Amino acid sequence: MNKFTALMSVYANDSALFLEEALESVRNQTLLPNQLVIIQDGEVSYKITEIISKFSEKVSFKVDVIVLQENHGLGFSLSKGVIASSNEIIIRLDADDISVNNRFEKLTSYFKKNPKVAIVGSYIAEFNGSKTELVGKREVPISSKEISKFAKYRSPFNHPSVAFKRSEILKIGNYHSIRGVEDYDLWIRAVHYNCSMANIPESLVLMRVGEGMYSRRGGKGYLKNYTSVKYNAYKLDVINFVQFIFGVSIMSVHVSLPVSVKKIIYTKLLHKV
């Protein structure tokens, strides 16, 4: 059994059907973990708990379910998951995305070949409905230098695609509880602390998209948290003041756009197939 941890968070709004598909993509990996940590972020449906229970019975590796009595958000949940990991290498999972069957093998192999790397992600392919009908993709910078430069403006990783070293993530402060931008907040600190980072130029995750994806980045709450992350980036000298003002201004416009316009921007420009 290979010693690495897969980490997932589930909450009330997750689809039981999508969760089942996500877990099956773990079971079908060419390289299996020896631990899967699932953080239950608040109360979930009976169907979700049943799926997790049945999955635990089918697999040879350990499944640790940590139940949070109240919903705290993804950042808080993942911080608990990082602490609960019994291994140095942690591979992130989303409860509604599908890992291609050699994803774990490729990520762990990358760490072995590049022992100084702290965080590694990949491209993603986006689908809506059938996983064979791709509607978008997101390519991200490959080298650590390119990632650090890209992070000044946008998130340099596809969050559901990443794997990282537990010790390095704890060293830079772990995930913070800042809803909607918990990943970008973490990458900013990784840049500040000069972590070695990389992305594999392949789509190792099939990411499920829908109207919810385009509507999540909106509202005063999201803008407030985004502004906080950008300001912290400025304080850490990751960006300058002009870049801080520019980034917040662009996001202020973006969050106020109708969902239909956001969808066009993502599908026709940013995540074009």
C-alpha positions as CSV (number, residue, x, y, z in Angstrom):
1,M,0.0,0.0,0.0
2,N,1.3,3.4,-1.0
3,K,1.7,6.0,1.8
4,F,-0.2,9.1,0.8
5,T,-3.5,10.6,1.8
6,A,-6.5,11.6,-0.3
7,L,-8.4,14.5,1.2
8,M,-12.1,15.4,0.6
9,S,-14.6,17.7,2.2
10,V,-18.4,17.1,1.9
11,Y,-21.3,19.3,3.0
12,A,-25.1,19.5,2.8
13,N,-25.4,20.9,-0.8
14,D,-23.2,18.1,-2.3
15,S,-25.0,15.7,-4.6
16,A,-25.0,12.1,-3.4
17,L,-24.8,10.9,-7.0
18,F,-21.8,13.1,-7.9
19,L,-20.1,12.1,-4.6
20,E,-20.5,8.4,-5.5
21,E,-18.8,9.1,-8.9
22,A,-16.0,11.0,-7.3
23,L,-15.3,8.2,-4.8
24,E,-15.4,5.6,-7.6
25,S,-12.7,7.5,-9.4
26,V,-10.6,7.1,-6.3
27,R,-11.3,3.4,-6.2
28,N,-10.3,3.0,-9.8
29,Q,-6.9,4.7,-9.5
30,T,-3.8,2.8,-10.8
31,L,-2.2,3.7,-7.5
32,L,-4.2,3.7,-4.3
33,P,-3.7,5.7,-1.1
34,N,-3.4,4.1,2.3
35,Q,-5.7,6.8,3.8
36,L,-8.7,8.8,2.7
37,V,-9.7,11.6,5.0
38,I,-13.3,12.9,4.5
39,I,-14.3,16.0,6.5
40,Q,-18.1,16.1,6.9
41,D,-18.6,19.9,7.1
42,G,-21.9,20.1,9.1
43,E,-25.0,18.0,8.7
44,V,-25.4,16.1,5.5
45,S,-28.1,13.8,4.0
46,Y,-28.5,10.2,5.0
47,K,-27.7,9.3,1.4
48,I,-24.3,10.9,1.6
49,T,-23.4,9.2,4.8
50,E,-24.6,5.9,3.4
51,I,-22.5,6.2,0.3
52,I,-19.4,7.0,2.4
53,S,-20.1,4.0,4.6
54,K,-20.6,1.6,1.7
55,F,-17.5,2.9,0.0
56,S,-15.4,2.3,3.2
57,E,-16.5,-1.3,3.2
58,K,-15.4,-1.8,-0.4
59,V,-11.9,-0.5,-0.3
60,S,-8.7,-1.9,1.3
61,F,-7.4,1.5,2.5
62,K,-8.4,3.3,5.7
63,V,-11.2,5.8,5.4
64,D,-11.3,8.4,8.3
65,V,-14.4,10.5,8.5
66,I,-14.2,13.6,10.7
67,V,-17.6,15.1,11.5
68,L,-17.9,18.8,12.2
69,Q,-21.2,19.6,14.0
70,E,-21.6,22.9,12.1
71,N,-20.7,24.0,8.6
72,H,-17.5,26.1,8.7
73,G,-16.6,26.3,5.0
74,L,-14.0,24.6,2.8
75,G,-10.9,26.3,4.2
76,F,-11.7,25.4,7.8
77,S,-12.5,21.8,6.8
78,L,-9.4,21.3,4.8
79,S,-7.2,22.7,7.6
80,K,-8.6,19.9,9.8
81,G,-8.0,17.4,7.1
82,V,-4.4,18.4,6.7
83,I,-3.8,18.0,10.4
84,A,-5.6,14.6,10.4
85,S,-3.4,13.3,7.5
86,S,-1.1,10.5,8.6
87,N,1.1,11.0,5.5
88,E,3.4,13.7,4.1
89,I,1.8,13.7,0.7
90,I,-1.8,14.8,0.5
91,I,-3.9,14.7,-2.7
92,R,-7.0,17.0,-2.8
93,L,-10.3,15.8,-4.0
94,D,-13.6,17.6,-4.6
95,A,-16.9,15.8,-3.9
96,D,-18.3,16.3,-7.4
97,D,-15.2,16.0,-9.6
98,I,-13.6,12.9,-11.2
99,S,-9.9,12.0,-11.1
100,V,-8.6,10.4,-14.2
101,N,-7.4,6.9,-13.3
102,N,-3.7,7.6,-13.3
103,R,-3.9,10.9,-11.5
104,F,-2.5,9.7,-8.1
105,E,0.3,7.8,-9.8
106,K,1.4,10.8,-11.8
107,L,1.3,13.2,-8.8
108,T,3.2,10.9,-6.4
109,S,5.7,10.1,-9.2
110,Y,6.3,13.9,-9.7
111,F,7.1,14.3,-6.1
112,K,9.6,11.5,-6.2
113,K,11.3,12.9,-9.2
114,N,11.2,16.5,-7.9
115,P,11.8,16.2,-4.1
116,K,12.0,19.9,-3.5
117,V,8.5,20.6,-4.8
118,A,6.0,21.5,-2.1
119,I,2.8,21.8,-4.3
120,V,1.9,20.3,-7.6
121,G,-1.3,20.6,-9.6
122,S,-2.5,20.1,-13.2
123,Y,-4.7,21.3,-15.9
124,I,-8.4,20.5,-15.6
125,A,-11.0,19.6,-18.2
126,E,-14.6,20.8,-17.6
127,F,-17.8,19.0,-18.3
128,N,-21.5,19.6,-17.8
129,G,-23.7,16.5,-17.7
130,S,-21.7,13.7,-19.5
131,K,-18.0,13.5,-18.7
132,T,-17.3,12.7,-22.4
133,E,-18.8,16.1,-23.4
134,L,-16.1,18.7,-22.5
135,V,-17.2,22.3,-22.4
136,G,-14.0,24.0,-21.2
137,K,-10.5,23.6,-19.8
138,R,-8.2,25.6,-17.6
139,E,-4.5,25.6,-18.3
140,V,-2.2,27.0,-15.7
141,P,1.5,28.0,-15.6
142,I,4.0,25.1,-15.3
143,S,7.1,26.3,-13.6
144,S,7.5,27.7,-10.1
145,K,8.7,31.0,-11.5
146,E,5.7,31.3,-13.8
147,I,3.3,30.3,-11.0
148,S,4.6,33.0,-8.7
149,K,4.2,35.6,-11.5
150,F,0.7,34.4,-12.4
151,A,-0.4,34.5,-8.7
152,K,-0.1,38.3,-8.7
153,Y,-3.2,38.4,-10.9
154,R,-5.1,35.1,-10.6
155,S,-5.1,31.7,-8.8
156,P,-2.1,29.8,-10.3
157,F,-3.6,26.4,-9.5
158,N,-6.8,24.5,-10.2
159,H,-7.7,23.7,-6.6
160,P,-9.3,20.3,-7.1
161,S,-6.2,19.2,-8.9
162,V,-3.5,19.9,-6.3
163,A,-1.4,17.7,-4.1
164,F,1.0,19.0,-1.5
165,K,3.4,18.2,1.3
166,R,1.8,18.3,4.7
167,S,4.8,19.8,6.4
168,E,5.1,22.6,3.9
169,I,1.4,23.5,4.1
170,L,1.6,23.6,7.9
171,K,4.8,25.7,7.8
172,I,3.1,28.4,5.8
173,G,0.0,28.5,8.1
174,N,-2.3,25.8,6.7
175,Y,-5.7,26.7,5.1
176,H,-7.4,29.7,6.5
177,S,-11.2,30.0,7.0
178,I,-11.9,32.6,4.2
179,R,-14.8,31.4,2.1
180,G,-14.5,31.3,-1.6
181,V,-10.8,32.2,-1.8
182,E,-9.2,29.8,0.7
183,D,-7.1,28.3,-2.0
184,Y,-5.8,31.6,-3.5
185,D,-5.0,32.8,0.1
186,L,-2.9,29.7,0.5
187,W,-1.0,30.1,-2.8
188,I,-0.2,33.7,-2.0
189,R,1.5,32.6,1.2
190,A,3.3,29.8,-0.7
191,V,4.7,32.5,-3.0
192,H,5.7,34.7,-0.1
193,Y,7.6,31.8,1.6
194,N,9.3,30.8,-1.7
195,C,7.7,27.3,-1.9
196,S,8.8,25.3,-4.9
197,M,5.6,24.7,-7.0
198,A,4.6,23.1,-10.3
199,N,1.7,22.1,-12.6
200,I,1.6,19.0,-14.8
201,P,0.5,20.1,-18.3
202,E,-2.2,17.4,-18.5
203,S,-5.9,17.4,-17.5
204,L,-5.8,15.0,-14.5
205,V,-9.2,16.1,-13.2
206,L,-12.6,16.2,-14.9
207,M,-14.3,19.1,-13.2
208,R,-18.1,19.3,-13.2
209,V,-19.4,22.8,-14.0
210,G,-22.9,24.3,-14.2
211,E,-24.7,27.5,-13.4
212,G,-23.5,27.3,-9.8
213,M,-19.9,27.6,-10.9
214,Y,-20.6,31.0,-12.6
215,S,-22.7,32.3,-9.7
216,R,-20.3,31.4,-6.8
217,R,-17.9,34.3,-7.5
218,G,-20.4,37.0,-6.7
219,G,-21.8,39.1,-3.9
220,K,-20.4,41.4,-1.3
221,G,-19.1,38.5,0.8
222,Y,-17.0,37.1,-1.9
223,L,-15.6,40.5,-2.9
224,K,-14.8,41.3,0.7
225,N,-12.8,38.0,1.1
226,Y,-11.1,38.5,-2.2
227,T,-10.1,42.0,-1.2
228,S,-8.7,40.7,2.1
229,V,-6.6,38.1,0.3
230,K,-5.3,40.7,-2.2
231,Y,-4.4,43.1,0.6
232,N,-2.6,40.4,2.4
233,A,-0.7,39.7,-0.8
234,Y,0.3,43.4,-0.8
235,K,1.4,43.3,2.8
236,L,3.5,40.2,2.1
237,D,5.1,42.0,-0.8
238,V,3.8,39.5,-3.3
239,I,2.1,42.3,-5.2
240,N,2.5,46.1,-5.3
241,F,-0.2,48.7,-4.5
242,V,-1.1,49.3,-8.1
243,Q,-1.6,45.5,-8.6
244,F,-3.7,45.4,-5.5
245,I,-6.0,48.3,-6.7
246,F,-6.2,46.8,-10.2
247,G,-7.1,43.3,-9.0
248,V,-9.8,44.5,-6.6
249,S,-11.2,46.8,-9.3
250,I,-11.5,44.0,-11.9
251,M,-13.1,41.7,-9.4
252,S,-15.6,44.4,-8.3
253,V,-16.8,44.6,-11.9
254,H,-16.8,40.8,-12.3
255,V,-18.9,40.0,-9.2
256,S,-21.6,42.4,-10.3
257,L,-22.0,40.9,-13.8
258,P,-25.1,38.7,-14.5
259,V,-24.5,35.0,-14.4
260,S,-25.1,34.7,-18.2
261,V,-22.3,37.2,-18.9
262,K,-19.9,35.4,-16.5
263,K,-20.7,32.1,-18.3
264,I,-19.7,33.7,-21.7
265,I,-16.5,35.0,-20.2
266,Y,-15.5,31.6,-18.8
267,T,-16.6,29.4,-21.7
268,K,-15.6,31.7,-24.6
269,L,-12.4,33.4,-23.2
270,L,-10.9,32.1,-20.0
271,H,-11.7,28.3,-20.2
272,K,-12.2,27.8,-23.9
273,V,-11.8,24.2,-25.1
